[in-house]
Amino acid sequence: MSVAAVLRAILVFRLLPLCAYALVSRRASPLGRWAIVLAFAALTFSARSDPNSGQQLISAAVAYAYFLVVSVAGFFASRARWRGNTRVWSGIAWAFSYMLVPALWWEGNQLLIAFTLGWEFSLAAHSFTMEARARSSSLAECLFFILVDPSLVFTERATFESSPALVISATRASIARCCLGVFALGARVVVDGTLLSEAWSLDEEAGLVLVPPAVVFLSRYCAQSGLASFQLGALRLMGYKLGERYHHPWLASSPGELWRRWNIYLGSWVRRYAFNPVALGLSRALGRRRTSFAKIAATLVCFGFVGLLHCILPWLMGTTNATPVFWFVGQGLLVLAWHGLAGVLRPRLNFERMSWLARPLSALAFWSLFLASIRAARF
């Protein structure tokens, strides 16, 4: 399956629950409802030449039927009284239900698409289980948050504001945002088809020489930010507002700033459900005097956890590769080292008065190291 076919299939998978919501929700405006339905129809019609398109659509329907059943079970589980460590048992249960079970009957690109959805659903379900106890949430809120809303933290979920049919400018902005997402996804297809495929079809070492790391970074960013823009525009058409997922990461001048701008939804989830509990637990176990050590350990644990998320799919598809874990742990070490070095140099060099020079130099040094790490990791 080509890159374009995979991206089109992912868009179909993403639009299917939103299309179902648009047809049954009373909140949806007529304009937003039919815009989503027509977009879904256009994507499925564009794949008519693909002999596997019908099978993919059936697979999407079956996958969401399964995810719907699991999400309903998650709703009732959030009201049960768990014994022991709720955070650990909840995470294990949803990881098994949303990621490992689909791997038993899917393979190849279907597993790739299902896993892309499943890991986000598992994180969202965990957040709902941890947060919804203190709130009177309905089953409809649970299903919308897990299956439709792309955010991963329940307290930061999309909020309904107004019907965009009443505000023409909002409707135009929503459609423009969807088009921007499609354009970014198209750029990913062009980059992969012209610059990456030919180079990576050669010898592995030659591919590293021919493909600049900046091109690899651009390809990944176009794919992920394009999908995020499409989702935000589609939600806005339905009257929902949600914060940005990628906030101009190319403007970062330090490792910490990059990861605060990159995939904000996942970063917020990791900070809330991984970093804070680990840092707090270590601080209590080691004493308040070891708070700095606890934060350092929690940072490395969180980066290792994100790397593990990137390893699960290759492992399910039969490829053993632990490179993402080591790469992300290395990024955590870079964040810590950069923060420590900045704390030493800032009072001595007076960065505040020389910010016009310090920030560009910091950005140059950081991006040189970051792109070098991409080349070394052979992404």
Secondary structure, DSSP 8 states (H G I E B T S, - for coil): --HHHHHHHHHHHHHHHHHHHHHH-SSS-HHHHHHHHHHHHHHHHHTTT-TTHHHHHHHHHHHHHHHHHHHHHHHHHTTS---S-HHHHHHHHHHIIIIITGGGT--HHHHHHHHHHHHHHHHHHHHHHHHGGGS---HHHHHIIIII---S-GGG--EE---GGG-HHHHHHHHHHHHHHHHHHHHHHHHIIIIIHHHHTS-HHHHHHHS-HHHHHHHHHHHHHHHHHHHHHHHHHTTEE---S---GGG--SHHHHHHHSSHHHHHHHIIIIIHHHHHHHHHHH-GGGHHHHHHHHHHHHHHHHHHHHHHHHHHTT----HHHHHHHHHHHHHHHHHHHHHHHHHHHTTTTTHHHHHHHHHHHHHHHHHHHHHHHT-
